[in-house]
Amino acid sequence: FTAAPDFKTLAGHSLDGDTDIVVYSRTLPRALMLDHAQRALRAFEAKLGPYPYPRLTVSESSGGVAHESPGHIWLSPTLSVTRLGELVVHEIAHQWFYALVGNDQPGQPFADESMAEFLGRWFFGDLGGPRSCARDRLDKGIGYYDGCLYDVIYTQGSTFLAGLKEDMGARTFWAALRQYVAENRFRFGGTADLLDALYSSAQAVGVDLRPRLAARFPRFY
């Protein structure tokens, strides 16, 4: 049911059948949105643990490009098909980082936006990306970055996480993230807690991340 008669719905389920998914849109392709949602849930659950809610809604909505809240994502009707898929996946990644493990979003955007961007790029097999702003620290609030927020926090932040994954090994990296999620489920985490989880797991396999962390996170290291 929708209050607006020109909105159409498409209902489905996650690929494991545990989560109801409902897509609402006027013009955006509902089948594509459902397909990306199903595949993103499967991929992220395999790495991070279960999606925390019985239902996920995906809605077309004006105002901004894409937004997330616990159990729900909004997408702009102006998105191209390619960009639409990327943002469905990115916003679903937010169901773990910030919806399941909370953080100070304005003050520590690395803990949710860098993580969500990394997960989206990992999902699509694209961990690179052009850089238009200078290399910068990753431990500041959103106001610090001015016009470079996307380049630094999203692009540089996700690339930094990909580098940690390479340094410490994929198995150790994903296990550390899964443990961080489990230990902070429906609680507040944050950039320091996230980095500490990765640092400790890397130390356990003989990899010292401190030089890398100190260079980009002087507030914490």
LOVOLUM-366003 format. One record per atom (N, C-alpha, C, CB): x, y, z. Coordinates in pm, whole numbers, padded with zeros to 5 digits, always signed. Glycine has a CB too. Layout:
<sites>
XYZ...
</sites>
This chain:
<sites>
+00084-00120+00000+00000+00000+00000+00087+00124+00000-00095+00001+00122+00053+00225-00081+00116+00356-00074+00008+00462-00075+00216+00377-00191+00034+00573-00007-00063+00682-00004-00070+00753-00139-00027+00782+00106+00041+00755-00213+00044+00817-00346+00005+00711-00450+00185+00877-00377-00102+00734-00524-00151+00629-00615-00057+00597-00730-00283+00670-00671+00035+00689-00764+00127+00661-00874+00254+00589-00830+00164+00790-00943+00268+00562-00701+00378+00478-00654+00339+00332-00675+00411+00506-00505+00433+00254-00726+00413+00110-00743+00504+00036-00645+00442+00067-00890+00465-00082-00609+00543-00161-00514+00585-00293-00576+00463-00186-00385+00697-00343-00529+00744-00476-00564+00794-00540-00436+00856-00472-00675+00735-00651-00399+00773-00719-00275+00852-00845-00308+00647-00755-00191+00948-00873-00224+01028-00993-00241+01092-01031-00109+01135-00972-00347+01191-01115-00116+01260-01162+00005+01410-01165-00021+01208-01304+00047+01486-01163+00086+01629-01186+00073+01650-01326+00018+01702-01169+00210+01768-01352-00035+01793-01480-00101+01789-01596-00003+01925-01476-00171+01809-01570+00126+01796-01677+00226+01655-01686+00283+01896-01656+00338+01567-01595+00242+01429-01597+00286+01402-01537+00421+01382-01734+00287+01504-01483+00488+01487-01434+00625+01435-01290+00633+01616-01444+00699+01449-01214+00526+01416-01072+00530+01315-01038+00421+01543-00986+00514+01207-00971+00458+01113-00919+00359+01171-00790+00300+00973-00892+00424+01163-00777+00170+01210-00657+00100+01095-00599+00021+01332-00688+00007+01067-00471+00040+00962-00404-00036+01022-00280-00103+00842-00365+00055+01001-00269-00233+01052-00157-00312+00934-00069-00353+01130-00208-00438+00948+00061-00333+00846+00159-00371+00908+00256-00471+00789+00236-00246+00843+00277-00585+00896+00377-00677+00789+00426-00773+01014+00320-00756+00813+00546-00825+00733+00598-00936+00799+00563-01069+00717+00751-00923+00927+00596-01081+00996+00583-01209+01118+00493-01205+01038+00718-01257+01180+00475-01091+01300+00392-01082+01266+00246-01105+01369+00411-00945+01357+00168-01165+01331+00028-01196+01328-00060-01071+01436-00025-01294+01211-00104-01035+01193-00177-00909+01265-00312-00910+01045-00198-00882+01260-00383-01021+01325-00515-01026+01476-00503-01006+01295-00584-01160+01536-00400-01065+01679-00377-01047+01711-00344-00902+01728-00265-01139+01630-00261-00841+01652-00224-00701+01641-00346-00611+01552-00116-00657+01542-00431-00636+01525-00552-00556+01643-00646-00575+01394-00623-00594+01687-00663-00699+01799-00753-00726+01926-00708-00654+01825-00761-00877+01957-00579-00661+02076-00529-00592+02061-00543-00440+02102-00383-00629+01942-00519-00389+01920-00533-00245+01941-00677-00201+01779-00485-00207+01888-00771-00277+01903-00912-00242+02050-00953-00242+01824-00999-00339+02122-00914-00345+02262-00956-00356+02350-00887-00253+02314-00929-00496+02320-00761-00224+02398-00690-00122+02377-00751+00016+02362-00541-00120+02253-00782+00050+02226-00844+00180+02302-00976+00192+02075-00868+00198+02298-01056+00089+02368-01185+00094+02518-01166+00113+02341-01266-00034+02576-01074+00037+02721-01052+00045+02763-00998+00180+02766-00957-00065+02690-00901+00232+02731-00838+00357+02702-00928+00477+02659-00705+00374+02594-01003+00473+02568-01098+00582+02678-01202+00591+02431-01166+00564+02728-01247+00476+02834-01348+00476+02961-01297+00541+02863-01393+00334+02988-01168+00531+03111-01112+00585+03093-01051+00724+03164-01007+00492+02976-00994+00753+02960-00912+00873+02863-00970+00975+02913-00776+00834+02787-01071+00938+02685-01123+01027+02547-01082+00981+02709-01075+01170+02443-01131+01047+02306-01115+00999+02260-00970+00989+02213-01190+01088+02182-00942+00885+02108-00816+00876+02017-00809+00997+02027-00805+00741+02009-00696+01065+01947-00694+01198+01795-00679+01203+02005-00585+01274+01728-00664+01089+01585-00635+01093+01508-00737+01007+01557-00492+01043+01380-00758+01038+01302-00854+00958+01259-00800+00823+01181-00896+01035+01275-00668+00800+01223-00606+00679+01320-00498+00632+01082-00545+00704+01330-00483+00501+01405-00375+00439+01315-00308+00336+01538-00427+00373+01301-00176+00344+01225-00104+00243+01320-00015+00164+01113-00020+00308+01296-00011+00034+01377+00066-00060+01281+00158-00134+01457-00027-00160+01299+00289-00121+01200+00384-00172+01262+00491-00260+01127+00449-00057+01190+00525-00365+01222+00644-00443+01173+00766-00368+01159+00637-00585+01258+00868-00358+01220+00987-00284+01302+01105-00331+01237+00967-00132+01238+01219-00350+01312+01339-00386+01381+01396-00264+01218+01445-00449+01478+01481-00288+01552+01541-00177+01682+01469-00153+01469+01541-00051+01791+01523-00205+01919+01455-00190+01935+01345-00293+01933+01400-00050+02046+01276-00286+02076+01168-00380+02035+01034-00323+02225+01167-00416+02078+01005-00202+02043+00879-00136+02062+00896+00015+02131+00760-00189+01977+00830+00090+01982+00839+00235+01949+00703+00295+01884+00947+00288+01986+00688+00421+01960+00563+00490+01904+00590+00629+02086+00479+00499+01829+00495+00678+01791+00489+00819+01777+00341+00852+01657+00570+00849+01766+00304+00978+01757+00162+01010+01639+00094+00940+01744+00144+01161+01670-00002+00856+01568-00078+00786+01511-00012+00662+01459-00106+00877+01566+00103+00622+01506+00175+00510+01613+00255+00436+01394+00269+00558+01599+00262+00302+01684+00350+00223+01599+00427+00124+01794+00269+00149+01644+00550+00091+01576+00638-00004+01669+00667-00120+01530+00770+00063+01613+00676-00240+01694+00699-00360+01627+00802-00450+01716+00567-00436+01707+00890-00507+01655+00998-00590+01605+00947-00725+01762+01104-00611+01494+01001-00775+01445+00961-00908+01535+01007-01021+01307+01015-00930+01633+01092-00992+01722+01143-01097+01841+01051-01124+01773+01280-01059+01855+00943-01050+01973+00858-01063+01973+00779-01194+01982+00761-00945+02092+00766-01254+02107+00676-01368+02101+00532-01319+02241+00704-01443+02082+00439-01411+02073+00298-01373+02203+00252-01306+02043+00211-01496+02318+00293-01361+02446+00253-01302+02463+00309-01162+02562+00299-01391+02436+00436-01146+02450+00501-01016+02348+00446-00917+02435+00653-01029+02230+00412-00965+02126+00356-00879+02175+00228-00811+01999+00327-00959+02233+00137-00888+02283+00013-00829+02390+00037-00725+02337-00077-00937+02482+00130-00754+02588+00161-00659+02532+00212-00528+02685+00263-00719+02431+00298-00537+02378+00360-00415+02287+00266-00337+02303+00486-00450+02215+00177-00405+02140+00075-00331+02236-00004-00242+02065-00021-00428+02347-00045-00299+02444-00126-00224+02509-00043-00113+02552-00182-00318+02548+00080-00144+02611+00167-00043+02517+00190+00075+02650+00302-00104+02392+00221+00047+02299+00250+00156+02266+00124+00236+02170+00311+00102+02263+00009+00172+02242-00115+00247+02362-00144+00337+02218-00234+00151+02482-00109+00293+02599-00124+00381+02583-00044+00509+02727-00081+00307+02512+00066+00501+02487+00147+00621+02398+00074+00722+02423+00279+00582+02331-00031+00682+02250-00106+00778+02338-00174+00883+02164-00210+00706+02465-00192+00851+02563-00241+00950+02637-00124+01014+02664-00340+00884+02677-00030+00931+02755+00085+00978+02681+00213+00945+02897+00086+00914+02583+00253+01006+02563+00303+01137+02442+00244+01209+02551+00448+01132+02354+00173+01133+02228+00129+01191+02248+00023+01298+02135+00076+01082+02334-00073+01272+02358-00179+01370+02468-00140+01468+02397-00309+01299+02577-00085+01418+02683-00032+01504+02683+00120+01485+02824-00095+01469+02638+00190+01586+02625+00335+01574+02758+00406+01587+02530+00386+01679+02758+00533+01549+02876+00618+01566+02832+00763+01557+02985+00586+01458+02922+00851+01592+02899+00995+01577+02918+01027+01429+02997+01080+01668+02809+01032+01354+02820+01047+01209+02884+01179+01165+02684+01035+01147+02843+01294+01220+02911+01418+01180+03056+01424+01228+02835+01537+01232+03081+01371+01347+03214+01384+01406+03313+01280+01361+03203+01379+01552+03265+01160+01325+03355+01050+01287+03301+00979+01162+03371+00950+01404+03297+01047+01049+03238+00987+00930+03315+00867+00875+03227+01090+00823+03441+00852+00915+03515+00735+00869+03446+00606+00912+03659+00738+00922+03389+00605+01033+03333+00482+01089+03209+00434+01015+03299+00503+01233+03139+00524+00944+03022+00477+00869+03035+00503+00719+02897+00543+00921+03074+00624+00678+03079+00652+00535+03196+00584+00466+03086+00801+00513+03312+00587+00526+03425+00516+00465+03398+00366+00461+03556+00544+00542+03340+00313+00568+03309+00171+00571+03206+00134+00465+03258+00131+00708+03099+00213+00455+02995+00182+00356+03049+00193+00214+02875+00277+00373+03132+00293+00190+03191+00308+00057+03285+00193+00026+03266+00442+00046+03365+00153+00123+03453+00037+00103+03372-00087+00068+03538+00012+00229+03265-00112+00143+03185-00231+00119+03121-00228-00019+03077-00245+00225+03073-00111-00060+03016-00100-00193+03118-00125-00302+02954+00035-00211+03236-00069-00287+03341-00089-00388+03389-00234-00388+03460+00006-00363+03399-00293-00271+03434-00436-00264+03328-00520-00334+03450-00482-00117+03201-00489-00312+03091-00563-00373+03102-00561-00525+02955-00504-00329+03133-00446-00581+03142-00433-00726+03280-00464-00782+03101-00294-00766+03376-00495-00694+03511-00526-00741+03588-00406-00788+03504-00624-00850+03555-00289-00734+03621-00165-00776+03668-00092-00651+03525-00075-00860+03795-00108-00618+03848-00047-00496+03940+00070-00526+03922-00151-00415+03940+00116-00650+04021+00231-00686+03937+00358-00688+04087+00210-00821+03967+00444-00782+03891+00568-00794+03983+00688-00805+03799+00586-00676+03944+00786-00885+04027+00907-00901+04030+00990-00774+03975+00992-01017+04134+01069-00759+04147+01155-00642+04165+01299-00689+04266+01111-00551+04076+01386-00644+04083+01526-00686+04134+01616-00575+03947+01573-00732+04140+01567-00453+04189+01646-00340+04317+01584-00285+04080+01654-00228+04393+01663-00213+04518+01615-00157+04493+01505-00053+04596+01730-00094+04591+01419-00039+04584+01316+00065+04570+01385+00200+04711+01224+00062+04475+01338+00281+04446+01407+00406+04419+01306+00517+04326+01502+00389+04418+01356+00638+04387+01274+00754+04240+01229+00747+04414+01351+00886+04210+01118+00816+04078+01057+00808+04004+01057+00942+04090+00915+00758+04053+01134+01037+03998+01128+01172+03920+01252+01214+04108+01104+01270+03883+01336+01119+03814+01461+01152+03665+01451+01121+03877+01578+01076+03590+01554+01169+03447+01562+01141+03421+01616+01002+03379+01648+01244+03294+01608+00959+03263+01643+00821+03292+01789+00789+03117+01613+00793+03282+01879+00887+03307+02020+00861+03450+02051+00824+03270+02099+00981+03542+01965+00862+03684+01988+00835+03716+01979+00687+03769+01887+00912+03643+01894+00614+03682+01860+00478+03626+01954+00372+03639+01722+00447+03532+02037+00408+03478+02136+00315+03438+02067+00184+03580+02250+00289+03489+02113+00071+03453+02055-00058+03519+01923-00089+03485+02150-00165+03603+01874-00001+03676+01749-00025+03620+01632+00056+03822+01768+00009+03502+01648+00113+03446+01540+00196+03436+01410+00119+03309+01579+00249+03376+01414+00000+03358+01289-00074+03492+01228-00112+03273+01314-00201+03581+01310-00163+03709+01257-00207+03788+01196-00091+03791+01366-00275+03792+01265+00023+03875+01216+00133+03806+01103+00208+03907+01331+00230+03686+01126+00258+03622+01026+00343+03572+00906+00263+03507+01088+00420+03510+00931+00150+03456+00820+00071+03565+00750-00009+03346+00871-00023+03634+00826-00095+03731+00762-00184+03860+00724-00111+03762+00855-00301+03925+00822-00047+04049+00790+00023+04024+00696+00141+04117+00918+00072+03914+00715+00211+03883+00628+00324+03863+00484+00282+03761+00677+00396+03788+00462+00175+03765+00325+00129+03894+00263+00076+03657+00322+00021+03975+00343+00008+04104+00293-00041+04196+00257+00075+04171+00397-00131+04192+00336+00182+04273+00305+00300+04231+00170+00359+04259+00417+00405+04102+00147+00371+04054+00020+00424+04094-00097+00334+03902+00023+00440+04088-00076+00204+04133-00181+00113+04281-00212+00133+04107-00139-00033+04360-00109+00163+04501-00130+00191+04524-00209+00319+04572+00002+00201+04444-00180+00423+04454-00258+00546+04419-00405+00520+04362-00200+00655+04317-00427+00442+04277-00564+00407+04391-00637+00339+04153-00563+00316+04460-00568+00250+04574-00628+00180+04688-00656+00278+04622-00536+00067+04716-00564+00368+04828-00578+00461+04807-00692+00560+04850-00448+00535+04688-00700+00616+04664-00797+00723+04606-00929+00674+04572-00738+00826+04569-00934+00547+04510-01054+00490+04359-01050+00497+04562-01177+00561+04295-01096+00393+04149-01086+00384+04079-01160+00498+04102-01141+00251+04125-01279+00530+04057-01356+00634+04062-01285+00768+04119-01496+00647+04178-01234+00805+04193-01163+00932+04112-01033+00931+04341-01132+00960+04116-00962+00821+04042-00836+00808+03892-00857+00827+04069-00772+00671+03835-00952+00753+03690-00974+00764+03651-01028+00901+03642-01071+00654+03735-01112+00959+03706-01163+01093+03706-01050+01195+03808-01271+01133+03797-00955+01180+03802-00841+01272+03677-00755+01259+03927-00755+01245+03632-00730+01136+03510-00652+01117+03389-00725+01175+03487-00623+00969+03382-00854+01152+03268-00931+01202+03265-00927+01355+03275-01077+01152+03383-00938+01417+03389-00931+01563+03351-00793+01614+03530-00968+01612+03399-00689+01547+03363-00551+01584+03212-00532+01579+03433-00450+01491+03148-00582+01474+03002-00571+01462+02934-00648+01574+02955-00623+01325+02978-00770+01599+02914-00852+01702+02928-00790+01841+02974-00992+01702+03044-00735+01870+03068-00679+02004+02998-00546+02025+03216-00663+02027+02963-00478+01918+02901-00345+01930+02759-00343+01874+02985-00242+01858+02698-00457+01862+02564-00469+01805+02464-00384+01884+02519-00616+01803+02395-00294+01814+02299-00202+01874+02361-00118+01986+02179-00278+01928+02489-00087+01968+02560+00002+02059+02638+00102+01975+02654-00077+02154+02700+00197+02042+02786+00293+01973+02927+00238+01964+02784+00429+02045+02981+00241+01844+03123+00216+01823+03187+00349+01784+03147+00107+01714+03267+00346+01680+03330+00470+01633+03462+00441+01567+03349+00567+01747+03524+00545+01517+03649+00528+01443+03757+00462+01528+03698+00663+01392+03776+00508+01651+03881+00451+01736+03855+00304+01765+03893+00529+01867+03731+00270+01798+03697+00130+01826+03717+00042+01703+03552+00119+01875+03676+00092+01589+03692+00017+01464+03839-00007+01434+03626+00090+01348+03919+00097+01443+04062+00083+01415+04131-00006+01517+04129+00219+01413+04092+00004+01643+04150-00082+01746+04122-00229+01717+04096-00044+01885+04000-00258+01669+03966-00396+01635+04054-00448+01522+03818-00407+01596+04075-00365+01422+04161-00405+01311+04307-00416+01355+04149-00306+01195+04352-00320+01435+04491-00320+01483+04520-00446+01565+04519-00194+01566+04431-00478+01659+04452-00594+01746+04455-00724+01666+04344-00602+01853+04365-00738+01570+04361-00860+01489+04485-00871+01402+04235-00862+01401+04532-00759+01351+04655-00762+01271+04775-00799+01357+04678-00627+01204+04782-00743+01478+04891-00776+01570+04897-00926+01597+04877-00700+01701+04779-00988+01607+04773-01131+01639+04833-01217+01528+04630-01172+01663+04841-01165+01407+04903-01241+01298+05037-01180+01257+04807-01247+01177+05093-01097+01345+05227-01045+01323+05237-00926+01229+05310-01151+01271+05127-00853+01211+05127-00736+01123+05106-00611+01208+05016-00748+01013+05197-00516+01196+05188-00392+01273+05128-00282+01185+05328-00350+01326+05005-00244+01217+04937-00139+01140+04964+00001+01193+04789-00165+01140+05034+00012+01305+05047+00143+01369+05105+00252+01277+05135+00130+01490+05210+00226+01199+05260+00334+01112+05154+00384+01014+05381+00286+01035+05077+00295+00957+04972+00336+00864+04864+00414+00937+04910+00214+00793+04824+00366+01053+04717+00432+01128+04762+00569+01178+04673+00345+01246+04884+00578+01225+04933+00706+01278+04939+00813+01170+05072+00687+01340+04966+00773+01048+04978+00870+00939+04844+00933+00902+05038+00804+00818+04736+00858+00916+04605+00909+00873+04511+00940+00989+04540+00811+00781+04545+00892+01108+04459+00911+01225+04539+00963+01344+04389+00778+01263+04605+01077+01331+04687+01129+01442+04606+01160+01568+04760+01253+01399+04476+01177+01554+04392+01200+01672+04389+01079+01763+04250+01235+01628+04408+00962+01708+04395+00838+01785+04526+00763+01801+04295+00748+01721+04625+00787+01715+04750+00709+01718+04871+00802+01716+04755+00611+01598
</sites>
